[in-house]
Amino acid sequence: MQTQSRLAKLLMYQNIGFLFIILLGYLDELLKLPSLIFRDYPFPWRFGHSTLGMLLILAVWLLVSTSTRRILDRILYLEKFMRICAWCHHIDYKGQWMPLEEFMQQGFDTPTSHGICPKCLEQQKAAMTKAGKLQQSHT
């Protein structure tokens, strides 16, 4: 959740930045900022020129905003994955590696108990039957 708010702020700052650029472009034309800076040189207002510039900025804004949104969506997707150690099966929860039982207790306030799934039960029964037959053949 904290990641989403940071990413939303990032998008907000990006959009504010583009709006500021557009506003600055129009203020430049309306207030004739170059003529204020260079006093003696008159600059005519060219509405078509400023509109074309704003359209280009809007096009870039659209491209950047779309790309940023796709990248942020991908980041959120990847951050949803739970990291599990391939060797000991400990789980990375808030930067701390812990056994599954402890994770369930801390992360979900769920006590755990041990059991066996139907597939593993069948495999264990088959292994015990096979082991029993091997023992009988040796005696």
Residue frames relative to the residue before (quaternion, step in Angstrom):
aa qw qx qy qz dx dy dz
M 1.0000 0.0000 0.0000 0.0000 0.00 0.00 0.00
Q 0.6423 0.5148 -0.3238 0.4665 3.57 0.98 -0.83
T 0.6206 0.5431 -0.3398 0.4521 3.59 1.04 -0.77
Q 0.6521 0.5222 -0.3232 0.4444 3.58 0.93 -0.86
S 0.6645 0.4881 -0.3239 0.4640 3.61 0.94 -0.77
R 0.6266 0.5163 -0.3449 0.4710 3.60 1.05 -0.68
L 0.6703 0.4896 -0.3001 0.4700 3.58 0.97 -0.83
A 0.6199 0.5224 -0.3422 0.4751 3.59 1.07 -0.67
K 0.6307 0.5178 -0.3320 0.4731 3.60 1.02 -0.74
L 0.6210 0.5451 -0.3378 0.4507 3.56 0.99 -0.81
L 0.6698 0.4805 -0.2979 0.4814 3.59 0.89 -0.89
M 0.6357 0.5289 -0.3329 0.4531 3.58 0.98 -0.81
Y 0.6682 0.4908 -0.3041 0.4692 3.61 0.88 -0.90
Q 0.6286 0.5271 -0.3357 0.4630 3.57 1.00 -0.78
N 0.6828 0.4810 -0.2904 0.4670 3.60 0.87 -0.91
I 0.6291 0.5188 -0.3333 0.4732 3.60 1.00 -0.76
G 0.6310 0.5430 -0.3265 0.4477 3.58 1.01 -0.80
F 0.6802 0.4701 -0.2939 0.4795 3.57 0.91 -0.88
L 0.6337 0.5174 -0.3361 0.4666 3.60 1.00 -0.74
F 0.6292 0.5304 -0.3268 0.4648 3.58 1.06 -0.76
I 0.6390 0.5173 -0.3276 0.4655 3.59 0.97 -0.81
I 0.6589 0.4962 -0.3096 0.4731 3.59 0.95 -0.86
L 0.6518 0.5123 -0.3091 0.4660 3.58 0.92 -0.89
L 0.6518 0.5141 -0.3106 0.4630 3.57 0.94 -0.87
G 0.6358 0.5348 -0.3232 0.4531 3.58 1.03 -0.77
Y 0.6901 0.4537 -0.2817 0.4884 3.57 0.93 -0.85
L 0.6287 0.5166 -0.3436 0.4687 3.60 0.98 -0.70
D 0.5919 0.5704 -0.3557 0.4446 3.55 1.09 -0.72
E 0.7057 0.4461 -0.2662 0.4818 3.57 0.91 -0.90
L 0.6972 0.4898 -0.2902 0.4356 3.60 0.86 -0.89
L 0.7605 0.3615 -0.1967 0.5022 3.59 0.91 -0.88
K 0.3093 -0.7679 0.4951 0.2637 3.55 1.33 -0.17
L 0.0409 -0.8579 0.5121 -0.0128 3.53 0.78 1.10
P 0.6369 0.5172 -0.3677 0.4377 3.67 0.88 -0.69
S 0.6719 0.4801 -0.3204 0.4641 3.62 0.96 -0.77
L 0.6093 0.5309 -0.3595 0.4665 3.60 1.14 -0.49
I 0.6803 0.4789 -0.2807 0.4785 3.56 1.04 -0.77
F 0.7878 0.2554 -0.1169 0.5482 3.59 0.90 -1.00
R 0.3408 -0.8370 0.3802 0.1969 3.59 1.00 0.94
D 0.8126 0.3380 -0.1818 0.4385 3.62 0.48 -1.09
Y 0.6723 0.4910 -0.3122 0.4578 3.60 1.14 -0.23
P 0.2691 -0.7820 0.5382 0.1622 3.62 -0.51 1.12
F 0.1451 -0.7696 0.6177 0.0718 3.56 -1.01 0.86
P 0.3138 -0.7559 0.5375 0.2032 3.60 -0.58 1.06
W 0.4644 -0.6556 0.5109 0.3056 3.55 -1.17 0.56
R 0.0863 -0.7918 0.6046 0.0108 3.53 -0.66 1.13
F 0.2798 -0.8119 0.4934 0.1379 3.54 0.05 1.34
G 0.6527 0.5298 -0.3118 0.4427 3.59 0.92 -0.89
H 0.6476 0.5269 -0.3097 0.4551 3.55 1.01 -0.87
S 0.6942 0.4626 -0.2828 0.4733 3.59 0.87 -0.93
T 0.6289 0.5304 -0.3384 0.4568 3.59 1.06 -0.70
L 0.6368 0.5165 -0.3256 0.4708 3.58 0.98 -0.79
G 0.6434 0.5200 -0.3156 0.4648 3.57 0.99 -0.82
M 0.6659 0.4954 -0.3030 0.4683 3.57 0.96 -0.86
L 0.6316 0.5226 -0.3363 0.4635 3.59 1.03 -0.73
L 0.6368 0.5111 -0.3266 0.4760 3.57 1.03 -0.73
I 0.6437 0.5060 -0.3201 0.4765 3.58 0.99 -0.81
L 0.6407 0.5177 -0.3226 0.4664 3.59 0.99 -0.78
A 0.6366 0.5183 -0.3268 0.4684 3.60 1.01 -0.77
V 0.6578 0.4878 -0.3074 0.4846 3.59 0.94 -0.86
W 0.6175 0.5475 -0.3316 0.4572 3.57 1.02 -0.84
L 0.6542 0.5122 -0.3086 0.4630 3.59 0.91 -0.91
L 0.6733 0.4927 -0.2971 0.4644 3.59 0.88 -0.92
V 0.6799 0.4819 -0.2896 0.4708 3.58 0.87 -0.96
S 0.6626 0.5130 -0.3068 0.4514 3.58 0.92 -0.90
T 0.6536 0.5049 -0.3082 0.4722 3.59 0.96 -0.84
S 0.6651 0.4957 -0.2987 0.4718 3.58 0.92 -0.89
T 0.6535 0.5089 -0.3150 0.4635 3.57 0.92 -0.88
R 0.6420 0.5244 -0.3206 0.4583 3.59 0.93 -0.87
R 0.6667 0.4959 -0.3075 0.4637 3.61 0.90 -0.89
I 0.6556 0.5028 -0.3119 0.4692 3.59 0.96 -0.84
L 0.6775 0.4863 -0.2981 0.4644 3.59 0.90 -0.86
D 0.6193 0.5240 -0.3432 0.4734 3.60 1.05 -0.67
R 0.6434 0.5137 -0.3152 0.4720 3.58 1.02 -0.80
I 0.6323 0.5268 -0.3270 0.4644 3.60 0.99 -0.82
L 0.6633 0.4992 -0.3064 0.4657 3.58 0.89 -0.90
Y 0.6324 0.5319 -0.3249 0.4599 3.58 1.03 -0.79
L 0.7023 0.4701 -0.2704 0.4612 3.57 0.86 -0.96
E 0.6537 0.5199 -0.3210 0.4464 3.59 1.06 -0.66
K 0.5766 0.5899 -0.3801 0.4184 3.59 1.23 -0.28
F 0.5514 0.6137 -0.4009 0.3982 3.59 1.18 -0.39
M 0.3170 -0.7231 0.5831 0.1913 3.54 -1.02 0.83
R 0.3119 -0.7533 0.5483 0.1863 3.58 -0.82 0.97
I 0.0310 -0.7809 0.6229 -0.0364 3.54 -0.87 1.10
C 0.4738 -0.6664 0.4954 0.2931 3.56 -0.90 0.95
A 0.4465 -0.7176 0.4747 0.2459 3.57 -0.83 1.01
W 0.7069 0.4535 -0.2675 0.4724 3.62 1.15 -0.45
C 0.8267 0.2109 -0.0981 0.5123 3.60 0.61 -1.06
H 0.3911 -0.7641 0.4325 0.2761 3.61 1.34 -0.09
H 0.3311 0.7046 -0.5450 0.3113 3.58 1.10 0.66
I 0.3514 -0.7451 0.5404 0.1712 3.56 -1.19 0.65
D 0.3576 -0.7065 0.5702 0.2188 3.56 -1.04 0.86
Y 0.0840 0.7929 -0.5914 0.1203 3.55 -0.41 1.28
K 0.8334 -0.1205 0.0093 0.5393 3.55 -0.51 1.28
G 0.7382 -0.4436 0.2211 0.4576 3.57 0.93 0.96
Q 0.6768 0.4389 -0.2904 0.5147 3.59 1.24 0.10
W 0.3222 -0.7439 0.5563 0.1826 3.57 -0.87 0.99
M 0.0951 0.8063 -0.5716 0.1185 3.57 -0.77 1.06
P 0.5961 -0.5592 0.4226 0.3917 3.58 -1.20 0.43
L 0.6794 -0.5091 0.3477 0.3979 3.56 -1.22 0.52
E 0.6460 0.5369 -0.3255 0.4342 3.58 0.92 -0.89
E 0.6721 0.4830 -0.2904 0.4803 3.58 0.95 -0.88
F 0.6168 0.5464 -0.3364 0.4559 3.58 1.06 -0.76
M 0.6608 0.5045 -0.3092 0.4618 3.56 0.89 -0.91
Q 0.6552 0.5091 -0.3097 0.4644 3.57 1.01 -0.80
Q 0.7352 0.4190 -0.2396 0.4760 3.61 0.83 -0.97
G 0.7405 0.4552 -0.2397 0.4325 3.56 0.79 -1.01
F 0.8247 0.1853 -0.0655 0.5303 3.56 0.97 -0.81
D 0.3596 -0.7436 0.4794 0.2966 3.58 1.33 -0.01
T 0.4496 0.6693 -0.4435 0.3914 3.52 1.04 0.95
P 0.3224 -0.7270 0.5636 0.2235 3.60 -0.67 0.99
T 0.2584 -0.7752 0.5589 0.1410 3.57 -1.09 0.64
S 0.0991 -0.7477 0.6533 0.0653 3.48 -1.31 0.45
H 0.4636 -0.6798 0.4865 0.2937 3.56 -1.15 0.42
G 0.0427 0.7737 -0.6293 0.0594 3.53 -1.16 0.68
I 0.3231 -0.7185 0.5683 0.2375 3.55 -1.27 -0.25
C 0.4085 -0.7114 0.5170 0.2444 3.56 -0.91 0.93
P 0.6724 -0.5243 0.3309 0.4043 3.63 -1.13 0.49
K 0.6453 0.5252 -0.3302 0.4458 3.60 0.95 -0.78
C 0.6828 0.4668 -0.2842 0.4849 3.58 0.90 -0.94
L 0.6027 0.5568 -0.3562 0.4471 3.60 1.06 -0.69
E 0.6573 0.4983 -0.3065 0.4751 3.58 0.94 -0.86
Q 0.6465 0.5118 -0.3188 0.4674 3.59 0.99 -0.84
Q 0.6739 0.4900 -0.3002 0.4644 3.60 0.93 -0.86
K 0.6248 0.5242 -0.3378 0.4699 3.61 1.01 -0.75
A 0.6556 0.5056 -0.3059 0.4701 3.57 0.97 -0.90
A 0.6558 0.5013 -0.3122 0.4704 3.59 0.98 -0.83
M 0.6618 0.4948 -0.3122 0.4688 3.61 0.98 -0.79
T 0.6298 0.5211 -0.3308 0.4716 3.59 1.03 -0.76
K 0.6574 0.5040 -0.3013 0.4723 3.55 0.96 -0.92
A 0.6569 0.5011 -0.3071 0.4723 3.59 0.96 -0.87
G 0.6389 0.5234 -0.3222 0.4627 3.61 1.04 -0.76
K 0.6538 0.4983 -0.3102 0.4775 3.60 0.98 -0.81
L 0.6365 0.5198 -0.3317 0.4633 3.61 1.02 -0.75
Q 0.6500 0.5148 -0.3118 0.4639 3.58 1.01 -0.85
Q 0.6647 0.5071 -0.3087 0.4535 3.59 0.95 -0.83
S 0.6606 0.5120 -0.3132 0.4511 3.57 1.05 -0.73
H 0.6639 0.5004 -0.3008 0.4673 3.62 1.14 -0.54
T 0.6975 0.4664 -0.2940 0.4578 3.61 1.11 -0.38
